Amino acid sequence: MCCCSFSISRGLFQTLQLRIRAMSTAMPSYNFETLHVSQARDSVLHVELNRPEKRNAMNNVLWREMVDCFKRIAHDTDLRVVVVSGAGKMFTAGIDLMDMAGDVLQPPGDDTARKAWHMRNKILQYQESFNVIEKCPKPVIAAVHNACIGGGVDLITACDIRLCSQDAWFQVKEVDIGMAADVGTLQRLPKVIGNASLVSELVYTARQLMADEALSCGLVSRVFKDKEATLEGAFEMASEIASKSPLAVQGTKLNLIYSRDHSVKDGLDYIATWNMSMLQTDDLIKSAQAAMEKKSPKDVPYAKL
């Protein structure tokens, strides 16, 4: 009797171990030092820059954790949309100069060429911290309040949608600290706002761009009363997007980015090749049926992706 009980208990224990292992594989952990990650709505993740005592300045840990976080998000089938915001009084003060000074001022290497080699690799690592946002197939919404300086502009221009509060302002600060922006602003901002003269003015003078001007030039698509209203607006928009077919939404994002960087002809060829397989999804039939029954996409049980 004792042996039988032991055998059953051991079997239950092994089953429990397998279930825990499966759960840990299926649900990525989002515990970080500089990012606070939470479930905002169904299928919507909230990623918060979480160094409020340092005005969310971007230190080396944050740069690394952004890569780790968004790589996990990209493969998390429970998630469909991401909202990025900043904890505390502002979105971000940009790079943490004190923390990163060693990498910039004293790169390792025995001679100039080797120091330059190391420096280039370090810059590429920093670029990847925001490239992962663009590479992530899930749409990413930036919800900005108060200051968005330097690296913050690099971050939000890699996002798909940008919203802000009335007190928000934006500043490409790099020329004021003796450098050219090198993590994405100079490459993405011209394509975001489509005004070469304004881009040049902002990056050469480092002047502040206030919320109303950011709206008029297309840097943001909506302006809200305050931080709370901005977050609520971002979550509502994210929920609306999350209700659609994830195959359709994520395919749309990938094709938008491809088309941005290629000719119209190349973009059309790409979407034709894309849809020759993607149009064979059950989501198309489910969506058509819902439309005929006068139902919302929110009523359609789309499978995870």
N, C-alpha and C positions, 0 to 999 in steps of 0.2 A: 504493500500500500504506500509506504514511504517512497519507495523507488519510483512508483508510478506518479506520485505527486511531484517528485523532483523533476521527472521527465517532462510533465506538463508545464511546470513552472519555467523550466529552461526553454521549452518551445515558445511559450508566451513571451519570455524575455527576448528571444531572438527575433520574434515577429515584431515586437515593439521597437527593437533596434533598427530593423529594416524600414519600418514606417518613419521613424525619426530621420534616418538617413535620406529617405526619399523626399521628405518634407524639406530638409535642408538643401537638397539639390533643386527642388522645384521653386522654393521661395528664397531669392537672394537676400542676404543681410545688408541692411543700409545703415550700419552704425559707423559714424565718422567723427573725427575730432573737430573739423572746421565746417561741416555741413550738417544741418538738421533736416532729416528726411521723414516725411509723414504722409499718410494716405489722406488726401484732401476730400475727395469724392470717390464714387465708384469708378475704378480704372484710371483715376487721376492721382498722380504723385506730386507732392509739394517738396521741392528742394530749396532750402533756405541757406544762404551764406550766413554762417553762424559765428562771427567774431565781433559781436556788437561793441565790446569794450575797445576794440581796435578799429572801429568804423568799417568793419568787414574788409580790412586791408588784406590783400592776397599774398599770403606767405607761401613758402615752399610746400608745406603740408597741404594747403588748399589746392595748389596747382596739381599735386599728385592725386588728391582725392576726387577732384572733378573727373579725371580720366577713369578712375576705378568706378565711381558712381554711375556715370553715363554708359559705360560698357555693360554694367549689370542691368541698367534700365533697358538697354537695347535688346537684351535676351530675356527679359521678364515678360512672359506671355499674359500676366494679369494686368499689365499696364498698357494704356493707349495714348495718354497725353501727360505732359510734364509742365508744371508751373515753377519758374525760378524767381525767387525774391530775396530780399536782404533783411536780416533781423536787426532790430534796433532803430536808430534814428535816420539811417540812410541806407541806400542800396549798397554802395561800396565806394571807398576812397581810392581804389585802384591798387597798384602793387605795393607791397610792404617793403619799402626801400631799405630799412635797417636789416630785415631778415635776408634779403636777396643781395645785399651789397657784396658779400664775399664772392658769389658766383660771377658778378659783373666786373668788379674791380681787381680781383685776384684769381683769375682762372688758372687751373693747373697746366703745367707744360714746361718743357726745358727751353723752348725758344718761341719766337713770335708765331711761327706757323703752327706749332702744336697747341699753343694757347688759343689761336684762332679756330683750330679744328674743334677743340673742346667747346669753345663759345658757340659755334654754329650748332653743335649737337644739343647744347643746353637750350638755345632759342627754339630749336625744333621741338624739344620736349614741352616747352611752354606753349607753343602753338597747338600742340596736340590736346592741351587742356580744354580748348574751345572748339577745336576741330571735331572732337567727339560729340559735341552738341549737334553740329551739322550732320555728322555721320549717323547719329541716332535716328532710326526710322520713325520713331514716335514724334509728333509735333511738339515743339517746346515753346512755351509762352513766357516772356519776360515781364514781370510786374515790378516796375521801378517806382521808387518813392525817394524824394529829396535828391541827394547827390549821386551821380553815376559818372565817375571820373576814370580816365586812363584805361586800365584793364577792364573796367566795367563796360566801356563802349565796345571793346574787343568781344566781350562776352555776349552782350545783347545783340550785336550784329550777326552773331552765329545762330541766334534763335530765329524761329519762324515768324513769330508774332510778338510785337512789343506794345505794351500798355504802360501808362504812367499816371501818377497823381498830379494835381495842379501845382504842387510845390517842387516837382522834379526838375532837375537841370542836368545837362550833359556836357562833358568837357574832355576833349582829346588833349591831354595834358603833357604828352611826352616831350614836345619841343621845349617846354619850360624846365625840364630836367636834363636837357642836352642830348636828346636821342630822338630817332625816328621810331614811331610806333611799329612794332614788329610781330604782333601776335594776331593780326587779322583786320584791324580797323582800316588800314590803307587799302586793303584788298576788297573788303566787303561793304564798307560805308558808301563808296561811289555807286555800287549796284543797288543798295538799299534805297537811297534817296534820289538817285538819278540826276544830280545837279553838280557838275564838276566844279563850278565856280564856288558854290557854297562849301563843298567838301574842302577845297583848297583853303578857303578862308578859315574854316574851323581848325584845320590841322596846322596851318602856319601861325595863326594868332593865339591858339589855345583859349579862345574866348568861350564863355558859357552859352549854351543853347538852352533856352527856357522851354517849358512844356508846350506853350501855344505855338512857338516856332517849330518845335519838334513835330507837332501834329501837322502843321501846314506844309512842311517839307517832306513828310512821309516817313520820318524816323519811327514814329509811333502811329498807331491807327486809332487809338482812343485815349482821352484824358478824363480821369475821374477826380472827384472832390478831394479825397485823401487816401492814405495808405490802405485803410480798411476797405473802402469802396473799390479801390484798384484790385485788391486781392479777391474780393467777392466777384467783381467783373471777370477776372481771369479764371476763377474756378467755374463760373457759369459758362463761359466760353469753352473751357476745357471739357466740361460735362457734355455740352452740345456736340463737340467734335468726337468725344468718346462714344457717343450713341450711334455713330455711323459705322459702316463696315470697316474694320481695321485694315483689311486688305486694300480697300479703295483709298483710305486716307493715307496709309503709309506708302502705297504705290504712287499716289499723287505727290507726296513730299519728295520722293526719290526722283521723280520725273521733273519736278520744278527745279531742283538743284542741277540736274543734268542739263536741262534746257538753258538755264542761266549761263552755264559755262561753255555752251556749244551753239552752233548756228541753228536757225529755225529748221532747216532741212535735216540736220543731224538729230534734233530733238524729235521731229516727226517720225523719223525712221526708228528711233529708240522706243517711242511709245507704241508704235505699231508692233514691234517685236515683243515688247512687254505685254501688251494686251492680247496677243495671239494665244497666250496661255492663261493670263489672268482673267479673261472674260469667260473662262470655263468654270468659274467659281459658283458655288451654290448661293453666295451672297447676292448675285445678280437676280436670281430667281426669287429669293426671299424678299428682296427690296421691291421688285416689280409686283409681287403678290400683295405686299403691304400697301403699296400705292393704290392698287385697284380696290383694296378693302378700306381705303381712306385711313390707314394707320400711319403712325409716326415711325421713323427708324428706331426710336427708343423702344418700340414694341417688338422689334425683330431680334431674336436670339442668335446674333452672329457668333460663330465659333472664335475661340482665341487664336491669336497668330503669334 
